[in-house]
């Protein structure tokens, strides 16, 4: 069986920063309330002329450069997003056009905030079966366009951005060691985009209860599936939704704070872009090194969840 892993990574966040203090002037909230309940200090918001596909292309180009590959080396494009530019064409097809690589398959994958992990696992199967060699995976979201900025419960949570990776064969012992995907459709009503308003709505209490149970459990599951112990984990990349949920997963794994990504403070919740953005941040800072055991875990609308355990290196 081929070993499949990440050989290139890139990211993009808009320049426009919206702070908690700015939100205080827009809705009935306070900086203290937002920080204590979510850990978020600021978030990036894209301009009106920049959409999901634009951010996806920039992140993709950076990932290709990091992998030392030309766009024409890519065999398949997968984009995880809940905020496409259009119902169709897909964001993936728009990325394909921008990168000038016609005729290869390109498709979007929708699993909300778990989408990037779902896409990673999907791509892994294609490479293991020798169907494709190099797959471009992007998580890109413009959640600001489906956010009700008058709603104090949701407007403080979300941000925009994109993260991308190139998945290819890697040396023996490295790459994805195990994974878990799951969904509970009975909880779909707790986190959805309302058809009438086209805004995201959330039952925060129910989503929180689901997340603090499922994210730590799924993280441990993939560690054990890989034949490892939780003490073997070097770094945790959780979905960046809420600092209290992240802390719950960290404590279950017994990890020190410096071994867990908390980009939620600066990016907010960027849905399917959350995990690749956080991964890029830690790799760029040199905190994830060759041979490290890394766990990525997400949860989101559906309700869905997914986790991956991998040994970093290419």
DOVEX-519904 format. One record per residue (C-alpha): residue number from 1; residue in three letters; x, y, z. Coordinates in Angstrom, 3 decimals, m for minus. Example, Ala and Ser with C-alpha at 12.3 -4.5 7.8 and 13.67 -1.06 7.14 Angstrom:
// residues 2
num	residu	c1	c2	c3
1	ALA	12.300	m4.500	7.800
2	SER	13.670	m1.060	7.140
***
This chain:
// residues 314
num	residu	c1	c2	c3
1	UNK	0.000	0.000	0.000
2	UNK	1.330	3.425	m0.924
3	UNK	2.052	5.933	1.813
4	UNK	0.161	9.169	1.123
5	UNK	0.987	12.512	2.670
6	UNK	1.208	16.271	2.317
7	UNK	4.081	17.460	0.110
8	UNK	3.124	21.131	m0.172
9	UNK	1.047	23.644	1.777
10	UNK	m0.171	27.211	1.262
11	UNK	m2.654	29.648	2.775
12	UNK	m4.300	33.007	2.318
13	UNK	m6.250	35.332	4.613
14	UNK	m7.699	38.714	3.607
15	UNK	m5.904	41.857	4.750
16	UNK	m9.013	43.385	6.337
17	UNK	m9.069	42.731	10.108
18	UNK	m12.288	43.105	12.118
19	UNK	m11.652	43.299	15.851
20	UNK	m13.990	42.587	18.731
21	UNK	m13.993	46.301	19.501
22	UNK	m15.340	47.006	16.020
23	UNK	m18.102	44.434	16.529
24	UNK	m19.086	46.174	19.758
25	UNK	m20.265	49.065	17.572
26	UNK	m22.305	46.775	15.321
27	UNK	m24.112	44.391	17.700
28	UNK	m24.932	44.091	21.387
29	UNK	m21.716	42.410	22.524
30	UNK	m18.418	43.132	24.239
31	UNK	m14.797	42.204	23.666
32	UNK	m14.760	40.461	27.063
33	UNK	m17.859	38.375	26.237
34	UNK	m16.385	37.210	22.929
35	UNK	m12.939	36.416	24.352
36	UNK	m14.171	34.492	27.396
37	UNK	m16.675	32.375	25.466
38	UNK	m14.834	31.776	22.208
39	UNK	m11.215	32.923	22.535
40	UNK	m11.606	35.018	19.366
41	UNK	m9.891	38.413	19.310
42	UNK	m10.202	39.272	15.623
43	UNK	m11.105	37.777	12.257
44	UNK	m10.242	38.457	8.594
45	UNK	m13.034	39.584	6.280
46	UNK	m12.725	39.557	2.480
47	UNK	m13.624	42.585	0.381
48	UNK	m16.805	42.482	m1.698
49	UNK	m14.832	41.854	m4.904
50	UNK	m13.004	38.813	m3.489
51	UNK	m14.933	35.523	m3.359
52	UNK	m14.221	31.979	m2.241
53	UNK	m12.564	30.968	m5.515
54	UNK	m10.188	33.957	m5.477
55	UNK	m8.836	33.002	m2.067
56	UNK	m8.665	29.349	m3.101
57	UNK	m6.487	30.156	m6.116
58	UNK	m3.965	32.142	m4.065
59	UNK	m3.651	29.373	m1.450
60	UNK	m3.349	26.764	m4.222
61	UNK	m0.542	28.615	m5.972
62	UNK	1.396	28.791	m2.709
63	UNK	0.894	25.072	m2.050
64	UNK	2.132	24.197	m5.548
65	UNK	5.230	26.335	m5.063
66	UNK	5.908	24.691	m1.699
67	UNK	5.604	21.261	m3.335
68	UNK	7.924	22.358	m6.173
69	UNK	5.260	21.295	m8.668
70	UNK	3.787	22.917	m11.732
71	UNK	0.018	23.244	m11.946
72	UNK	0.088	20.794	m14.864
73	UNK	1.390	18.111	m12.476
74	UNK	m1.991	18.065	m10.709
75	UNK	m4.375	15.218	m11.610
76	UNK	m7.421	16.180	m9.520
77	UNK	m8.728	19.247	m7.671
78	UNK	m10.919	18.902	m4.573
79	UNK	m12.317	21.995	m2.877
80	UNK	m13.976	21.775	0.522
81	UNK	m16.375	24.684	0.946
82	UNK	m19.806	25.616	2.245
83	UNK	m19.700	29.052	0.610
84	UNK	m19.148	28.565	m3.145
85	UNK	m19.226	31.540	m5.489
86	UNK	m22.180	29.931	m7.287
87	UNK	m24.317	26.814	m6.956
88	UNK	m22.409	25.860	m10.106
89	UNK	m19.860	26.070	m11.625
90	UNK	m17.993	24.666	m8.660
91	UNK	m15.150	26.487	m6.975
92	UNK	m12.910	23.613	m8.061
93	UNK	m13.710	24.261	m11.718
94	UNK	m13.007	27.960	m11.259
95	UNK	m9.653	27.113	m9.675
96	UNK	m8.901	24.779	m12.566
97	UNK	m9.548	27.583	m15.045
98	UNK	m7.390	30.054	m13.117
99	UNK	m4.498	27.583	m12.885
100	UNK	m4.854	26.770	m16.602
101	UNK	m5.017	22.992	m16.224
102	UNK	m7.988	21.961	m18.397
103	UNK	m9.559	18.507	m18.635
104	UNK	m8.556	17.149	m15.208
105	UNK	m11.439	16.314	m12.839
106	UNK	m12.434	19.035	m10.390
107	UNK	m15.193	18.990	m7.805
108	UNK	m16.387	20.596	m4.591
109	UNK	m17.004	18.598	m1.431
110	UNK	m19.483	19.805	1.176
111	UNK	m19.139	18.656	4.773
112	UNK	m19.070	22.122	6.375
113	UNK	m16.213	22.579	8.852
114	UNK	m15.195	18.900	8.496
115	UNK	m14.852	19.303	4.731
116	UNK	m11.067	19.541	4.549
117	UNK	m10.609	16.255	6.441
118	UNK	m13.247	14.580	4.260
119	UNK	m11.370	15.807	1.171
120	UNK	m8.022	14.542	2.504
121	UNK	m9.432	11.078	3.066
122	UNK	m11.134	11.065	m0.348
123	UNK	m7.900	12.046	m2.091
124	UNK	m5.944	9.400	m0.212
125	UNK	m8.004	6.636	m1.806
126	UNK	m7.303	7.873	m5.346
127	UNK	m3.546	7.912	m4.778
128	UNK	m3.428	4.533	m3.051
129	UNK	m5.241	2.921	m5.975
130	UNK	m2.890	4.548	m8.535
131	UNK	m5.791	6.486	m10.047
132	UNK	m4.107	9.868	m9.547
133	UNK	m0.615	10.949	m8.507
134	UNK	m0.824	14.556	m7.274
135	UNK	m4.055	15.944	m5.846
136	UNK	m4.710	19.581	m4.947
137	UNK	m6.946	19.931	m1.890
138	UNK	m8.287	23.314	m0.850
139	UNK	m10.426	24.485	2.038
140	UNK	m11.799	27.927	1.193
141	UNK	m14.600	29.926	2.772
142	UNK	m16.156	33.364	2.583
143	UNK	m18.432	32.985	5.587
144	UNK	m18.879	36.748	5.834
145	UNK	m21.396	36.553	2.971
146	UNK	m23.684	34.159	4.873
147	UNK	m23.257	35.850	8.253
148	UNK	m26.047	37.969	9.709
149	UNK	m24.034	40.890	11.075
150	UNK	m26.944	41.922	13.305
151	UNK	m26.967	38.546	15.101
152	UNK	m24.805	38.748	18.226
153	UNK	m24.647	34.940	18.533
154	UNK	m23.094	34.195	15.137
155	UNK	m21.574	37.430	13.817
156	UNK	m18.711	37.256	16.328
157	UNK	m17.651	33.756	15.292
158	UNK	m16.762	33.608	11.618
159	UNK	m14.011	34.771	9.300
160	UNK	m12.780	34.281	5.741
161	UNK	m9.708	32.542	4.330
162	UNK	m8.274	29.594	2.430
163	UNK	m5.731	26.854	2.964
164	UNK	m4.420	24.335	0.432
165	UNK	m2.247	21.238	0.330
166	UNK	m0.856	18.933	m2.328
167	UNK	m1.292	15.250	m1.518
168	UNK	1.105	12.735	m3.087
169	UNK	3.009	9.550	m2.354
170	UNK	5.561	9.965	0.451
171	UNK	8.339	7.721	1.843
172	UNK	7.434	4.616	3.819
173	UNK	6.281	5.306	7.357
174	UNK	5.210	8.883	6.654
175	UNK	1.922	10.439	5.622
176	UNK	m1.598	9.524	6.716
177	UNK	m1.530	6.645	9.201
178	UNK	m5.229	6.464	10.058
179	UNK	m8.499	8.352	9.723
180	UNK	m12.092	8.508	10.928
181	UNK	m15.115	10.077	9.267
182	UNK	m18.597	10.311	10.722
183	UNK	m21.928	12.094	10.616
184	UNK	m25.104	12.395	12.665
185	UNK	m27.877	13.779	10.497
186	UNK	m30.243	14.033	13.462
187	UNK	m28.205	17.034	14.614
188	UNK	m28.374	18.860	11.303
189	UNK	m31.036	21.230	12.590
190	UNK	m28.624	22.671	15.142
191	UNK	m26.274	24.255	12.583
192	UNK	m27.573	25.271	9.159
193	UNK	m27.971	27.991	6.556
194	UNK	m31.571	29.196	6.580
195	UNK	m33.135	28.950	3.123
196	UNK	m35.116	32.165	3.537
197	UNK	m32.437	34.472	4.884
198	UNK	m29.419	32.634	3.458
199	UNK	m27.680	33.249	6.797
200	UNK	m26.037	30.698	9.055
201	UNK	m28.026	29.884	12.207
202	UNK	m26.809	27.869	15.164
203	UNK	m28.019	26.320	18.381
204	UNK	m24.790	27.081	20.205
205	UNK	m25.532	24.975	23.258
206	UNK	m26.219	21.796	21.261
207	UNK	m23.272	22.275	18.908
208	UNK	m20.968	22.861	21.872
209	UNK	m22.166	19.680	23.603
210	UNK	m21.614	17.699	20.411
211	UNK	m18.170	19.152	19.771
212	UNK	m16.688	18.733	23.261
213	UNK	m17.665	15.058	23.148
214	UNK	m16.923	14.183	19.541
215	UNK	m13.681	16.042	18.839
216	UNK	m11.612	14.542	21.687
217	UNK	m13.124	11.090	21.067
218	UNK	m12.336	11.147	17.355
219	UNK	m8.805	12.412	18.035
220	UNK	m8.104	9.489	20.337
221	UNK	m9.704	7.015	17.928
222	UNK	m7.298	7.813	15.090
223	UNK	m4.303	7.704	17.415
224	UNK	m5.253	4.194	18.544
225	UNK	m6.087	3.127	14.967
226	UNK	m2.553	4.114	13.984
227	UNK	m1.170	1.790	16.661
228	UNK	0.032	4.722	18.745
229	UNK	m0.538	6.065	22.251
230	UNK	m1.717	9.569	23.023
231	UNK	1.740	10.257	24.426
232	UNK	3.086	9.831	20.886
233	UNK	1.194	12.851	19.551
234	UNK	3.481	15.811	18.860
235	UNK	0.915	18.329	17.635
236	UNK	m2.863	18.742	17.465
237	UNK	m4.535	20.759	14.697
238	UNK	m8.197	21.047	15.748
239	UNK	m10.969	22.863	13.933
240	UNK	m10.758	26.460	15.087
241	UNK	m14.252	27.177	16.357
242	UNK	m14.000	27.805	20.084
243	UNK	m11.090	27.842	22.511
244	UNK	m13.056	25.882	25.132
245	UNK	m13.701	23.058	22.668
246	UNK	m10.032	23.058	21.667
247	UNK	m9.003	22.872	25.331
248	UNK	m11.299	19.889	25.875
249	UNK	m9.576	17.971	23.069
250	UNK	m6.130	19.013	24.307
251	UNK	m6.842	17.805	27.836
252	UNK	m8.147	14.423	26.630
253	UNK	m4.900	13.934	24.687
254	UNK	m2.810	15.176	27.588
255	UNK	m1.010	17.759	25.459
256	UNK	0.675	20.950	26.602
257	UNK	m0.817	24.181	25.216
258	UNK	2.229	24.825	23.031
259	UNK	1.501	21.604	21.125
260	UNK	m1.994	22.689	20.067
261	UNK	m2.875	25.213	17.364
262	UNK	m5.105	28.095	18.483
263	UNK	m5.286	30.328	15.418
264	UNK	m8.954	30.894	16.302
265	UNK	m7.770	33.952	18.248
266	UNK	m6.717	35.732	15.039
267	UNK	m8.820	34.057	12.325
268	UNK	m12.097	33.156	14.022
269	UNK	m13.976	30.165	12.613
270	UNK	m13.153	29.815	8.904
271	UNK	m15.077	26.535	8.498
272	UNK	m13.441	24.225	5.922
273	UNK	m10.431	26.562	5.702
274	UNK	m9.831	26.342	9.434
275	UNK	m7.655	23.220	9.630
276	UNK	m5.379	23.920	6.631
277	UNK	m4.927	27.535	7.789
278	UNK	m3.947	26.351	11.267
279	UNK	m1.652	23.663	9.859
280	UNK	0.072	26.204	7.612
281	UNK	0.584	28.562	10.544
282	UNK	2.304	25.930	12.692
283	UNK	4.440	24.602	9.826
284	UNK	5.509	28.135	8.920
285	UNK	6.561	28.785	12.528
286	UNK	8.615	25.578	12.525
287	UNK	6.557	23.984	15.284
288	UNK	5.759	20.910	13.149
289	UNK	8.902	19.085	12.139
290	UNK	9.833	16.107	9.985
291	UNK	8.714	12.876	11.627
292	UNK	6.213	14.512	14.016
293	UNK	2.929	12.765	14.721
294	UNK	0.141	15.235	13.901
295	UNK	m3.589	14.831	14.542
296	UNK	m6.073	16.945	12.601
297	UNK	m9.681	16.879	13.764
298	UNK	m12.795	18.762	12.732
299	UNK	m16.530	18.938	13.343
300	UNK	m19.264	20.902	11.635
301	UNK	m22.694	21.180	10.124
302	UNK	m24.399	17.964	9.213
303	UNK	m23.506	17.257	11.938
304	UNK	m20.207	15.850	10.688
305	UNK	m16.806	15.032	12.097
306	UNK	m13.508	13.745	10.797
307	UNK	m9.962	13.195	11.986
308	UNK	m6.617	12.170	10.540
309	UNK	m3.428	10.982	12.199
310	UNK	m0.269	11.418	10.120
311	UNK	3.491	11.386	10.368
312	UNK	4.754	14.652	8.928
313	UNK	7.326	14.538	6.161
314	UNK	7.791	14.242	2.424
***
